[in-house]
Structure formats: C-alpha cells, structure tokens
C-alpha cells in the first residue's frame, strides 16, 4: 500500500503526526515560533554590545564567530518548524527546551572567549545536537526526511568536537577551533550533509513551505532592526543633555534604520515568498536565503554599533576602528541585500554596488570628520540607495501592469 503524503501539491513526504498539515495555502508562523524569537532579541543585543566594547581585530573575529553560532542555532530550528508542527506537544516542548538553551548561550556571550567558554559551547552543542537527535528518533527509518536528519546529526556531532575542545583551550586556539565548528555547520548543507557510507541529501528532496521560511527570515530582520532602535533609545536615555547635536544624531540613526527597513521590506520581501514557492527547487532557494541573511543581518548588527557611537559621542573624531565600523555596517548590509535580491530577482542591483563604493569613498573623510557628520554621510548613502530602489520598484510594477 502506498503511504499517504502531506497535503501539499507535489509533496514528497509521507504523513506523520508531527509534520505540519499543509493544504496548499501559506503556512502561518505560530505563537511558539514568535515566543522563541524573543531569545534572539537578547542574543542580538548581546552581540552588538560585545562588538561595541571590543572594537579590535580580535574582537571582530570573536563576535563574528559568536554571531554565526547564534544564527545557526536559529536557522536549524527554523527548518525544523517549517517541516514539523510547533503546535503539537512534542515539537512545542522541543522548541521551548531549545529556547532555554539559547537563553543560556546568549547570556554567556560576553564571556564566551573568557571563563564561560564551556558554558557557551555546551549550551550550543546541546541545542544543535539535541534538537536534531530528537527529530531523527521521531522519524521512522523509511521516512524521506530520516536520512537527511541522520546525516545532519553526523555533521553536528563533528562540529561538537570542535566546539567543546575549543572551550577548554584559550584565545587564538579557541577562535580557530570554533571557526572550524562554524564551517562544519554552515558549509555542510552546501554538500547535502554528505558523509561516507551515508550518502548525501539533495535540495530537491527538501520540500519546504516557501512563504513560511521567507516570513521567518523577515521576522529575524525585524529583530535585528529592532536592536538598532533599542540601542539608539538606550543611548539617548543615558545622555546627560539632549542638545542639538544629540537630536541630530538621533535623527541620522533613525533615518538610517528606516532606510534599511525600506530596502528590505519595501522593495523585495513580498517577492521573496514567490521566489521560493515557485522555484523548481525550493529547498535550494531556501538554503540560499539562510546563507545570505547571515551576512545581511550581520550588517544590521554592525550598523547598530555605529549608531551607538554616533549618539554617544557626536562631537568626537572617530578612531580608525570606529571609522571602520561606521562604514562597514551599512556596506555589509548593502552587499547582503544585493545578494538577497540576486536570489529573488536574478540580478544584482546596481544601486547597492554604487552605495558600497560610496561608503568606501568616505574612508578619508572619516579621518577629518566627527561622528555626527559620519553618521549623516552614511545615512545619506543608504537613503540614496533606498530612493534608487524605490524608482526601480515603481518601474517594475508599471512593467507588470503593462
């Protein structure tokens, strides 16, 4: 007897009590998932503060490694809740246990490269390995998703060795081992979690709901943009005097955040759902989305640090590291956004490349300008790109209407 499949047209998965029931309509994001994301509001705040107080080459590398750990923990959970129903008791329990481990991991971020490295690594490994092992045990051996989760578990166990061994060494050795761990988890999906004797997974087998996955990524962007507003608000609240420079700094940082919001949500986010849903290989497009969003959101976090500097010290002349973060944040965001739109529309927007070059041209200006002027100049660049993209969007809609 042929096993029943899920209700999605063309679905490849036999029915299972934990799988989401699909009827061809957009699968909604559940309250369990939204609750889970609250931990990541805290995690993003922790990362931006860590970078703000450790603006050195070593600090940037360490924050980048920690960011990828935060992102990978969220990303792997996102794929679980795309396939499995978070409103069933077992998956809900899994999400909440993962949430607790994520909270411990996020709380240990400031001391992850000091004396809480083992706490960070243990919480992260328990989250990644535990979630994947639980799903692998729930699936019958013959279910199409089962081999994928066994391969995934194999790679996560390999990375766990690097995470835990890195936690018991110091400084550069820890950074190197943790970087290898990140690469294991970030790169292995590109090769279908291939392992000797276990074969490899294929993205065409990853039958996902495109609207749900796109919306989950969009919600994380909201989390990151919210952190930039929280940072601005907290710095403003702590200012001894709300004079004209502080008000101008607030306006610059707010407009910059608004421009980043528009570049993502105003010009392409709705088309992203269609890009996945109508692809002949939605699993591949979904994987690309997660690779690109790691870069794009890193730009938002770095921009939040730059905003904090502008608001806290509008008259100060930035040091070299501060110039770098003021320009790097928007530049990384624009390059990540360009890659994102390449996936959605099949072409890299010229506006984003021009914007990145304009930011690069501001490097010598940073040597003589104060923080306030640099804040306004970087905001102006992102606003120019936003207006450019608005015209492109209008032209695209007029073309569709014609």
C-alpha positions in Angstrom: 0.0 0.0 0.0 1.4 3.4 -1.0 1.8 5.7 2.0 -0.3 8.8 2.2 1.5 12.1 1.6 1.1 15.5 3.1 -1.5 17.8 1.6 0.9 20.0 -0.3 0.6 19.6 -4.1 3.7 17.7 -5.2 4.8 16.9 -1.6 7.2 14.0 -1.2 6.8 13.3 2.5 4.6 10.6 3.8 2.2 11.8 6.5 3.4 11.8 10.1 1.7 13.1 13.2 4.4 15.7 13.9 4.5 17.1 10.4 2.7 20.3 9.6 -0.5 19.8 7.8 -0.5 21.7 4.5 -3.4 22.4 2.2 -1.6 24.5 -0.4 -2.0 27.8 1.5 0.6 29.8 3.2 1.7 28.1 6.4 1.5 30.6 9.2 4.2 31.4 11.8 3.0 30.1 15.1 3.0 31.8 18.5 5.5 29.2 19.7 8.0 30.5 17.0 7.4 34.1 17.8 8.0 33.4 21.5 11.2 31.5 20.6 12.4 34.6 18.7 12.4 36.7 21.9 15.6 34.9 23.0 17.2 36.2 19.8 16.3 39.8 20.6 18.5 39.3 23.7 21.2 37.5 21.7 21.5 40.2 19.1 21.7 42.8 21.9 24.5 40.8 23.5 26.4 40.6 20.2 26.1 44.3 19.4 27.3 45.3 23.0 30.2 42.8 22.7 31.3 44.3 19.5 30.9 47.9 20.8 33.2 47.2 23.7 35.7 45.2 21.8 36.4 47.1 18.6 39.7 45.3 17.7 40.6 42.8 15.0 40.4 40.0 17.6 37.0 41.4 18.9 35.6 41.5 15.4 36.7 37.9 14.7 35.3 36.7 18.0 32.0 38.5 17.6 31.7 37.1 14.0 32.2 33.6 15.3 29.6 34.1 18.0 27.2 35.6 15.5 27.4 32.6 13.3 26.7 30.3 16.2 23.6 32.4 17.1 22.4 32.4 13.5 23.0 28.7 13.0 21.1 27.8 16.2 18.1 29.8 14.9 18.4 28.6 11.3 18.4 24.9 12.1 15.4 25.5 14.4 13.6 27.4 11.6 13.9 24.4 9.2 12.5 22.1 11.9 9.4 24.3 12.4 9.0 24.6 8.6 8.6 20.8 8.4 7.2 20.0 11.9 4.2 21.5 13.6 5.2 23.6 16.7 1.7 23.3 18.0 2.0 19.6 18.6 3.1 18.9 22.2 6.4 17.2 21.3 7.6 19.8 18.9 6.4 22.6 21.2 8.4 21.1 24.0 11.4 20.8 21.7 11.1 24.5 20.8 10.9 25.5 24.4 13.9 23.4 25.5 15.8 24.8 22.6 14.7 28.3 23.7 16.1 27.7 27.2 19.4 26.5 25.9 19.5 29.5 23.6 19.0 31.8 26.5 21.9 30.3 28.4 24.1 30.6 25.3 23.1 34.2 24.7 23.7 35.1 28.4 27.3 33.7 28.2 28.2 35.6 25.0 30.2 38.4 26.8 32.4 35.9 28.5 32.4 33.2 25.8 36.1 33.8 25.0 36.9 34.1 28.7 35.8 31.8 31.5 32.4 30.9 30.2 33.5 29.3 27.0 32.5 25.9 28.2 29.0 27.1 29.2 28.5 28.7 25.8 29.8 25.7 23.9 27.8 23.2 26.0 24.6 25.1 25.7 25.1 25.5 21.9 26.0 21.8 21.3 23.1 20.6 23.5 20.8 22.8 21.4 22.1 21.7 18.0 22.7 18.0 18.7 19.7 17.5 21.0 17.2 19.0 18.6 18.5 17.1 15.6 18.8 13.8 17.5 15.2 14.2 18.8 13.8 14.7 15.3 15.9 11.7 14.0 14.4 9.5 16.7 10.9 10.6 16.0 11.0 9.8 12.3 10.5 6.2 11.0 13.6 4.8 9.4 11.9 4.8 6.0 10.7 8.3 6.1 12.3 10.5 3.4 13.4 13.1 6.0 15.1 10.5 8.2 18.4 10.1 6.2 18.7 13.8 6.0 18.5 14.2 9.8 20.9 11.3 10.3 23.4 13.0 8.1 22.8 16.3 9.7 23.3 14.8 13.1 26.6 13.3 12.0 27.9 16.8 11.0 26.7 18.4 14.2 28.5 15.7 16.2 31.7 16.5 14.3 31.2 20.2 14.9 30.5 19.5 18.6 34.0 18.1 18.9 35.4 21.4 17.8 33.0 23.4 20.0 33.8 21.5 23.2 37.6 21.1 22.5 37.8 24.9 21.7 36.1 25.6 25.0 38.9 24.1 27.0 41.7 26.0 25.3 42.4 29.7 25.2 42.5 32.7 22.9 43.6 32.1 19.3 43.3 28.3 19.7 39.7 28.7 20.8 38.8 31.0 17.9 40.4 28.6 15.4 38.6 25.5 16.7 35.3 27.4 16.9 35.7 28.7 13.4 36.1 25.1 12.2 32.9 24.2 14.1 31.1 27.1 12.4 32.3 25.9 9.0 31.1 22.4 9.6 27.6 23.6 10.2 27.5 26.4 7.7 29.1 24.6 4.8 27.9 21.0 5.2 24.4 21.8 3.8 26.0 23.0 0.6 27.2 19.4 0.1 24.0 17.8 1.3 25.5 16.8 4.6 27.5 14.2 2.7 29.1 11.6 4.9 31.0 8.3 3.9 28.6 5.4 3.9 25.5 7.7 4.4 25.3 9.3 1.0 24.1 12.9 0.7 20.9 14.8 0.7 19.6 16.7 -2.3 17.8 20.1 -2.0 15.0 18.8 -4.3 14.1 16.4 -1.5 13.7 19.4 0.9 10.1 20.1 0.3 9.6 23.3 2.2 6.8 25.9 2.5 8.3 28.9 0.9 6.1 31.5 2.5 6.8 30.3 6.0 10.5 30.2 5.5 10.6 33.7 4.0 8.5 35.1 6.8 10.7 33.5 9.4 13.8 35.3 7.8 11.8 38.5 7.7 11.0 38.3 11.3 14.6 37.9 12.2 15.5 41.0 10.2 12.8 42.8 12.3 14.5 41.5 15.4 17.9 42.9 14.2 16.5 46.3 13.2 14.7 46.5 16.5 18.1 46.1 18.2 19.3 49.2 16.4 16.3 51.2 17.7 16.8 49.8 21.2 20.5 50.8 21.1 19.6 54.3 20.0 16.9 54.6 22.6 19.1 53.4 25.4 21.9 55.7 24.4 19.6 58.7 24.2 18.1 57.9 27.6 21.6 57.9 29.1 22.6 61.2 27.5 23.3 63.8 30.1 21.9 66.6 27.9 19.6 66.4 24.9 21.2 69.2 22.9 21.0 69.9 19.2 23.9 67.5 18.2 22.3 64.7 20.2 18.9 65.3 18.5 20.6 65.4 15.1 22.5 62.2 15.8 19.2 60.5 16.8 17.6 61.7 13.5 20.5 60.4 11.5 20.5 57.0 13.2 16.7 56.7 12.9 16.6 57.6 9.2 19.4 55.1 8.6 17.5 52.3 10.3 14.3 53.3 8.4 16.2 53.2 5.1 17.5 49.7 5.8 13.9 48.7 6.7 12.7 50.0 3.4 15.4 48.4 1.3 14.3 45.0 2.7 10.6 45.2 3.4 9.6 47.9 1.0 11.2 46.7 -2.2 11.6 42.9 -2.1 10.2 41.0 0.9 6.8 40.1 -0.7 8.5 38.8 -3.8 10.8 36.6 -1.8 7.9 34.3 -0.9 7.1 33.8 -4.6 10.8 33.2 -5.4 10.8 30.1 -3.1 7.2 28.9 -3.7 7.5 29.0 -7.5 11.0 27.6 -7.7 11.6 24.1 -9.2 14.0 23.5 -6.3 12.6 25.4 -3.3 15.0 23.7 -0.9 17.9 25.2 -2.7 16.4 28.7 -2.7 15.6 28.3 1.0 19.2 27.4 1.8 20.4 30.4 -0.2 18.1 32.6 1.9 19.7 31.4 5.1 23.2 31.9 3.8 22.5 35.4 2.6 20.6 36.5 5.7 23.6 35.7 7.9 25.5 38.4 6.1 22.7 40.8 5.8 21.8 40.7 9.5 25.4 41.0 10.4 25.4 44.3 8.6 22.4 45.4 10.7 24.2 44.4 14.0 27.3 46.3 12.9 25.2 49.3 12.0 23.6 49.3 15.5 27.1 49.6 16.9 27.9 52.6 14.7 24.6 54.2 15.7 25.5 53.8 19.3 28.9 55.6 18.7 27.3 58.5 16.9 24.7 59.1 19.6 27.1 58.7 22.5 29.9 60.9 21.0 28.6 63.1 18.3 31.4 65.7 18.5 34.3 63.1 18.9 36.6 62.3 16.0 36.4 58.6 15.3 39.4 56.4 15.7 40.4 54.0 12.9 38.4 51.1 14.3 35.3 53.4 14.7 35.6 54.6 11.2 35.7 51.0 10.0 32.5 50.0 11.9 30.6 53.2 10.9 31.2 52.3 7.2 31.3 48.5 7.4 27.9 48.1 8.9 26.0 49.8 6.0 28.4 48.3 3.4 27.8 44.7 4.7 24.1 45.3 4.8 24.1 46.6 1.2 26.2 43.7 -0.1 24.0 41.2 1.8 20.9 42.9 0.4 22.4 42.8 -3.1 22.9 39.0 -2.8 19.4 38.6 -1.4 17.9 40.5 -4.4 20.1 38.4 -6.7 18.3 35.3 -5.4 14.8 36.9 -5.6 15.1 38.7 -9.0 18.1 37.0 -10.7 20.2 40.2 -10.9 22.4 42.2 -8.6 21.0 45.8 -8.2 23.4 48.4 -9.4 22.2 50.8 -6.7 23.7 48.6 -3.9 27.1 48.3 -5.6 27.2 52.1 -6.1 26.2 52.6 -2.4 29.0 50.2 -1.2 31.5 52.2 -3.4 30.3 55.5 -2.0 30.8 54.2 1.6 34.3 53.1 0.6 35.0 56.6 -0.7 34.1 58.0 2.8 37.2 56.4 4.4 39.4 59.5 4.0 36.5 61.7 5.1 36.4 59.8 8.4 39.9 60.9 9.2 38.8 64.5 9.5 35.1 64.4 10.2 33.4 64.0 13.6 31.0 61.2 14.5 27.9 63.2 13.7 29.0 64.1 10.2 30.0 60.5 9.5 26.6 59.4 10.8 24.8 61.7 8.4 27.0 60.8 5.5 26.5 57.0 5.9 22.7 57.6 6.4 22.7 59.7 3.2 24.3 56.9 1.2 21.7 54.3 2.4 18.9 56.8 1.7 20.2 57.4 -1.9 20.1 53.6 -2.4 16.6 53.5 -1.0 15.3 56.1 -3.3 17.0 54.5 -6.3 15.4 51.2 -5.4 12.0 52.8 -5.0 12.2 54.0 -8.6 13.3 50.6 -9.7 10.3 49.1 -7.8 7.9 51.6 -9.4 9.3 50.7 -12.8 8.9 47.0 -12.2 5.3 47.4 -11.1 4.5 49.6 -14.1 6.0 47.0 -16.3 3.9 44.2 -14.7 0.8 46.4 -15.1 1.5 46.9 -18.7 
